[in-house]
């Protein structure tokens, strides 16, 4: 990882913050979809820059300058997420198309001919999704939803049309980049604790607020612990052994795909933490905490299963338990957070015992 990549990844914090805020302010299904559709589109291109920095030198001056320009595009997309479905939200698709162009231009400077050929095959799909999003707000509402619903598979199904061949994947860099990116996203859940603590009317810290903050940090720490429990080292080793084509498919499924599921889960958890602290003794949102945790655990189980980096049964059991236990937030916010902490702690204990058994066996 280079300083240029770390700096570039910081813009994603703002995007995630905007999506989380959109989820919180429009808690129904329509609001959730209007927040997540743009998020899924943004993640496709942001993940694409992770692929890009495998093929070019991110510390080269011209690449740095173009990465900063792309950061501006992503920031504008983040700003316009609340308006992406409205006619005045023209900045989101135009910024997206600009990012697609920058991504393609930088890829065409790669020294590997196969990577240049691969991006030529992919750019039409990336651009087509942007055009669909651009025209969607100017159509009748139903047709606008259709455009968004088509844009996502246009992007995410393109690898099945042979568009993934030729991309350069360096295993260690790829694993490290996505791990640090997930760390950045987890940081947003910590920010959510502060937002929840401030509330609509900031107040001095009292006992309930201190307990709410402690529980929120425990939830965020639990998610961090589940992911960063040695998985990246084992994933790196499995990734390294894979053939070139399998590396490309693992990069798509385990990193672009499974990490998207985990990120969406973290966004819902962050919204749930904020809401639970706001309604510490009252009726918090019923589903955000539990469903967000479940999505994160399912995404991590998928990631582990694809890379063979660890057991998945405990993650799947935890996901099943998280939904009903997290729903207890509807009784009181602190109860929901406590239940999620219990689920994540149980998984961490299982991981620790299995690691101890492996150490003793060796």
C-alpha positions as CSV (number, residue, x, y, z in Angstrom):
1,X,0.0,0.0,0.0
2,X,1.3,3.5,-0.9
3,X,0.4,6.8,0.8
4,X,-1.4,7.8,-2.4
5,X,-3.8,4.8,-2.0
6,X,-4.4,5.5,1.7
7,X,-5.2,9.1,1.0
8,X,-7.5,8.1,-1.9
9,X,-9.4,5.7,0.3
10,X,-10.3,8.4,2.8
11,X,-12.9,9.8,0.4
12,X,-14.9,6.6,0.8
13,X,-15.5,7.5,4.4
14,X,-17.5,10.5,3.3
15,X,-19.5,8.4,0.8
16,X,-20.3,5.8,3.5
17,X,-21.3,8.6,5.9
18,X,-23.7,10.1,3.4
19,X,-25.3,6.7,2.7
20,X,-25.6,6.1,6.4
21,X,-27.3,9.4,6.9
22,X,-29.6,8.8,4.0
23,X,-30.6,5.4,5.6
24,X,-31.3,7.1,9.0
25,X,-33.3,10.0,7.6
26,X,-35.5,7.8,5.3
27,X,-36.0,4.6,7.3
28,X,-38.6,2.9,5.0
29,X,-37.8,0.5,2.2
30,X,-37.9,3.1,-0.5
31,X,-35.4,5.3,1.4
32,X,-33.2,2.3,2.0
33,X,-33.1,1.4,-1.7
34,X,-32.5,5.1,-2.7
35,X,-29.5,5.0,-0.4
36,X,-28.1,1.6,-1.4
37,X,-28.5,1.8,-5.2
38,X,-26.1,4.7,-5.5
39,X,-23.8,3.0,-2.9
40,X,-23.6,-0.1,-5.0
41,X,-22.8,1.9,-8.1
42,X,-20.1,3.9,-6.3
43,X,-18.6,0.8,-4.8
44,X,-18.2,-0.8,-8.2
45,X,-16.0,2.0,-9.4
46,X,-14.2,2.4,-6.1
47,X,-13.4,-1.2,-6.0
48,X,-12.2,-0.8,-9.6
49,X,-9.5,1.5,-8.5
50,X,-8.3,-1.2,-6.2
51,X,-7.9,-3.4,-9.3
52,X,-6.3,-0.4,-11.1
53,X,-3.5,0.1,-8.5
54,X,-2.5,-3.6,-9.1
55,X,-1.7,-2.8,-12.7
56,X,-0.1,0.7,-12.5
57,X,2.3,2.5,-10.1
58,X,0.1,4.6,-7.8
59,X,3.1,6.6,-6.7
60,X,3.8,7.9,-10.2
61,X,3.2,11.6,-10.5
62,X,0.7,11.4,-13.3
63,X,-1.2,8.6,-11.6
64,X,-1.3,10.6,-8.3
65,X,-2.8,13.6,-10.1
66,X,-5.5,11.5,-11.8
67,X,-6.3,9.7,-8.5
68,X,-6.8,13.1,-6.8
69,X,-9.1,14.1,-9.7
70,X,-11.0,10.9,-9.2
71,X,-11.3,11.6,-5.5
72,X,-13.1,14.8,-6.5
73,X,-15.5,12.8,-8.6
74,X,-16.2,10.4,-5.8
75,X,-16.7,13.2,-3.3
76,X,-19.2,14.9,-5.6
77,X,-21.0,11.6,-6.0
78,X,-21.2,11.3,-2.2
79,X,-22.5,14.9,-1.9
80,X,-25.3,14.1,-4.4
81,X,-26.4,10.7,-3.1
82,X,-29.5,12.2,-1.4
83,X,-30.5,13.7,-4.8
84,X,-29.4,10.8,-7.1
85,X,-33.1,9.9,-7.8
86,X,-34.2,13.5,-8.4
87,X,-34.0,15.5,-11.6
88,X,-31.7,18.0,-9.9
89,X,-29.3,15.2,-9.0
90,X,-27.4,15.4,-12.3
91,X,-24.0,15.8,-10.6
92,X,-24.1,12.1,-9.4
93,X,-24.1,10.5,-12.8
94,X,-21.9,13.1,-14.4
95,X,-19.3,12.6,-11.7
96,X,-19.6,8.9,-12.0
97,X,-19.0,9.1,-15.8
98,X,-16.0,11.3,-15.2
99,X,-14.6,8.7,-12.7
100,X,-15.2,6.0,-15.3
101,X,-13.2,8.0,-17.9
102,X,-10.3,8.7,-15.4
103,X,-10.2,5.0,-14.4
104,X,-10.0,4.0,-18.1
105,X,-7.4,6.5,-19.0
106,X,-5.1,5.4,-16.1
107,X,-5.6,1.8,-17.0
108,X,-4.5,2.4,-20.5
109,X,-1.1,3.4,-19.2
110,X,-0.5,0.0,-17.7
111,X,2.5,-1.9,-18.9
112,X,0.6,-5.2,-19.2
113,X,-1.1,-5.4,-22.6
114,X,-3.8,-7.8,-21.3
115,X,-4.9,-5.2,-18.6
116,X,-5.3,-2.6,-21.3
117,X,-7.4,-4.9,-23.4
118,X,-9.5,-5.9,-20.4
119,X,-10.4,-2.3,-19.6
120,X,-11.3,-1.6,-23.2
121,X,-13.8,-4.5,-22.8
122,X,-15.2,-3.2,-19.5
123,X,-15.5,0.5,-20.1
124,X,-18.6,0.3,-22.3
125,X,-20.4,-1.5,-19.4
126,X,-19.2,1.1,-16.9
127,X,-20.3,3.9,-19.1
128,X,-23.7,2.3,-19.9
129,X,-24.6,2.1,-16.2
130,X,-23.8,5.8,-15.9
131,X,-26.0,6.7,-18.8
132,X,-28.9,4.7,-17.3
133,X,-28.5,6.5,-14.0
134,X,-28.3,9.9,-15.8
135,X,-31.6,9.4,-17.7
136,X,-33.4,7.7,-14.8
137,X,-34.6,10.8,-12.9
138,X,-36.1,12.3,-16.1
139,X,-38.4,9.3,-16.8
140,X,-41.7,8.4,-15.0
141,X,-40.9,7.1,-11.5
142,X,-41.5,3.4,-12.4
143,X,-39.2,3.6,-15.4
144,X,-36.6,5.4,-13.3
145,X,-36.5,2.5,-10.9
146,X,-36.1,0.1,-13.9
147,X,-33.1,2.1,-15.1
148,X,-31.4,1.8,-11.6
149,X,-32.4,-1.9,-11.4
150,X,-30.7,-2.5,-14.8
151,X,-27.6,-0.4,-14.1
152,X,-26.5,-2.7,-11.3
153,X,-26.5,-6.0,-13.2
154,X,-24.9,-4.2,-16.2
155,X,-21.9,-3.7,-13.9
156,X,-21.9,-6.7,-11.7
157,X,-22.7,-9.3,-14.4
158,X,-20.1,-8.1,-16.9
159,X,-17.4,-10.6,-15.6
160,X,-19.7,-13.4,-16.7
161,X,-19.4,-12.1,-20.3
162,X,-15.7,-12.7,-20.3
163,X,-14.8,-9.1,-19.3
164,X,-12.7,-10.1,-16.4
165,X,-9.9,-11.9,-18.4
166,X,-6.6,-10.1,-18.5
167,X,-6.7,-8.1,-15.3
168,X,-3.6,-8.1,-13.2
169,X,-4.1,-9.3,-9.6
170,X,-1.2,-9.1,-7.1
171,X,-2.5,-11.1,-4.1
172,X,-0.8,-9.4,-1.2
173,X,-1.6,-5.9,-2.3
174,X,-5.2,-6.8,-3.1
175,X,-5.8,-8.4,0.3
176,X,-4.1,-5.6,2.2
177,X,-5.9,-2.9,0.2
178,X,-9.4,-4.3,0.9
179,X,-8.6,-5.0,4.6
180,X,-7.6,-1.4,5.1
181,X,-10.6,-0.2,3.1
182,X,-12.8,-2.2,5.4
183,X,-11.0,-0.6,8.4
184,X,-11.9,2.8,7.0
185,X,-15.5,1.8,6.7
186,X,-15.5,0.5,10.2
187,X,-14.2,3.9,11.3
188,X,-17.5,5.3,10.0
189,X,-19.4,3.2,12.5
190,X,-17.2,4.7,15.3
191,X,-18.1,8.2,13.9
192,X,-21.8,7.1,14.1
193,X,-21.3,6.6,17.8
194,X,-20.3,10.2,18.2
195,X,-23.2,11.4,16.1
196,X,-25.6,9.3,18.1
197,X,-24.1,10.6,21.3
198,X,-24.5,14.2,20.2
199,X,-28.1,13.7,19.1
200,X,-30.4,16.5,18.0
201,X,-29.7,18.4,21.3
202,X,-26.1,17.9,22.5
203,X,-25.8,17.3,26.2
204,X,-23.2,16.5,28.8
205,X,-22.3,12.9,29.2
206,X,-24.5,11.1,31.8
207,X,-24.6,7.4,32.8
208,X,-27.0,6.3,30.0
209,X,-25.0,8.1,27.4
210,X,-21.7,6.7,28.6
211,X,-23.2,3.2,28.6
212,X,-24.6,3.7,25.1
213,X,-21.2,4.8,23.8
214,X,-19.5,1.8,25.5
215,X,-22.0,-0.6,23.8
216,X,-21.6,1.1,20.5
217,X,-17.9,0.8,20.6
218,X,-18.2,-2.8,21.7
219,X,-20.4,-3.5,18.6
220,X,-17.9,-1.8,16.2
221,X,-15.0,-3.6,18.0
222,X,-16.8,-6.9,17.5
223,X,-17.1,-6.4,13.8
224,X,-13.4,-5.5,13.6
225,X,-12.5,-8.5,15.7
226,X,-14.4,-10.9,13.4
227,X,-12.7,-9.7,10.3
228,X,-9.2,-9.0,11.5
229,X,-8.6,-12.3,13.3
230,X,-5.8,-13.5,11.1
231,X,-8.0,-14.0,8.0
232,X,-5.9,-11.6,5.9
233,X,-2.8,-13.7,6.3
234,X,-4.6,-17.0,5.5
235,X,-6.5,-15.3,2.6
236,X,-3.2,-14.0,1.2
237,X,-1.7,-17.5,1.2
238,X,-4.7,-19.0,-0.5
239,X,-4.9,-16.2,-3.1
240,X,-1.2,-16.6,-3.9
241,X,-1.6,-20.3,-4.7
242,X,-4.5,-19.7,-7.2
243,X,-4.1,-19.7,-10.9
244,X,-4.3,-16.4,-12.8
245,X,-8.0,-16.9,-13.9
246,X,-9.0,-18.1,-10.4
247,X,-7.3,-15.1,-8.9
248,X,-9.4,-12.9,-11.1
249,X,-12.6,-14.7,-10.1
250,X,-11.7,-14.6,-6.4
251,X,-11.0,-10.9,-6.7
252,X,-14.5,-10.4,-8.1
253,X,-16.4,-12.7,-5.8
254,X,-14.5,-12.4,-2.5
255,X,-13.4,-8.8,-2.7
256,X,-15.7,-6.8,-5.0
257,X,-18.7,-8.9,-4.1
258,X,-18.4,-10.2,-0.5
259,X,-16.8,-6.9,0.7
260,X,-19.8,-5.0,-0.7
261,X,-22.1,-7.2,1.4
262,X,-20.0,-6.5,4.5
263,X,-19.9,-2.7,3.8
264,X,-23.7,-2.6,3.4
265,X,-23.9,-4.5,6.7
266,X,-21.6,-2.0,8.4
267,X,-23.7,0.9,7.1
268,X,-26.9,-0.6,8.6
269,X,-25.1,-1.3,11.9
270,X,-23.8,2.3,12.0
271,X,-27.4,3.6,11.4
272,X,-28.6,1.2,14.1
273,X,-26.0,2.4,16.6
274,X,-26.9,6.0,16.1
275,X,-30.6,5.2,16.4
276,X,-30.1,3.0,19.5
277,X,-28.1,5.7,21.3
278,X,-30.8,8.2,20.4
279,X,-33.5,5.8,21.8
280,X,-31.4,4.3,24.5
281,X,-34.3,3.6,26.8
282,X,-37.0,3.7,24.2
283,X,-38.1,2.1,20.9
284,X,-35.1,2.0,18.5
285,X,-35.3,0.8,14.9
286,X,-36.2,-2.8,14.9
287,X,-34.0,-4.1,12.1
288,X,-30.9,-2.1,11.4
289,X,-28.6,-3.5,14.1
290,X,-29.6,-7.1,13.6
291,X,-29.9,-7.2,9.8
292,X,-26.7,-5.1,9.4
293,X,-24.8,-7.6,11.6
294,X,-26.3,-10.5,9.8
295,X,-25.2,-9.1,6.4
296,X,-21.7,-8.5,7.6
297,X,-21.4,-12.0,8.9
298,X,-22.8,-13.6,5.7
299,X,-20.4,-11.5,3.7
300,X,-17.5,-12.5,5.8
301,X,-18.6,-16.2,5.7
302,X,-18.7,-15.9,1.9
303,X,-15.2,-14.3,1.9
304,X,-13.8,-17.1,4.1
305,X,-15.5,-19.8,2.1
306,X,-14.2,-18.6,-1.2
307,X,-10.7,-18.2,0.0
308,X,-10.7,-21.2,2.4
309,X,-9.4,-19.0,5.1
310,X,-11.4,-20.3,8.1
311,X,-14.7,-21.8,9.4
312,X,-17.9,-20.3,8.2
313,X,-20.5,-22.2,10.4
314,X,-20.1,-19.8,13.4
315,X,-20.6,-16.8,11.1
316,X,-23.7,-18.2,9.6
317,X,-25.2,-19.2,12.9
318,X,-24.3,-15.8,14.3
319,X,-26.1,-14.2,11.3
320,X,-29.3,-16.2,12.0
321,X,-29.2,-15.2,15.6
322,X,-28.4,-11.6,15.0
323,X,-31.7,-10.7,13.3
324,X,-34.1,-11.6,16.1
325,X,-31.7,-10.6,18.9
326,X,-31.0,-7.3,17.2
327,X,-34.7,-6.7,16.9
328,X,-34.9,-6.3,20.7
329,X,-33.8,-2.8,20.0
330,X,-37.5,-2.1,19.5
331,X,-37.8,-2.6,23.2
332,X,-34.9,-0.4,24.1
333,X,-31.8,0.6,22.2
334,X,-29.4,-0.7,24.9
335,X,-31.0,-4.1,24.8
336,X,-30.4,-4.4,21.0
337,X,-26.8,-3.3,21.2
338,X,-26.2,-5.7,24.1
339,X,-27.6,-8.7,22.2
340,X,-25.4,-7.9,19.2
341,X,-22.3,-7.6,21.4
342,X,-23.2,-11.1,22.8
343,X,-23.4,-12.6,19.3
344,X,-20.1,-11.1,18.2
345,X,-18.4,-12.0,21.4
346,X,-19.5,-15.6,21.0
347,X,-18.0,-15.8,17.5
348,X,-14.7,-14.2,18.8
349,X,-14.6,-16.9,21.6
350,X,-15.1,-19.7,19.1
351,X,-12.3,-18.2,16.9
352,X,-9.9,-18.0,19.8
353,X,-10.5,-21.5,21.0
354,X,-10.0,-22.9,17.5
355,X,-6.8,-20.9,17.1
356,X,-5.6,-22.3,20.4
357,X,-6.3,-25.8,19.3
358,X,-4.4,-25.3,16.0
359,X,-1.5,-23.9,18.0
360,X,-1.4,-26.9,20.3
361,X,-1.8,-29.3,17.4
362,X,1.2,-27.8,15.6
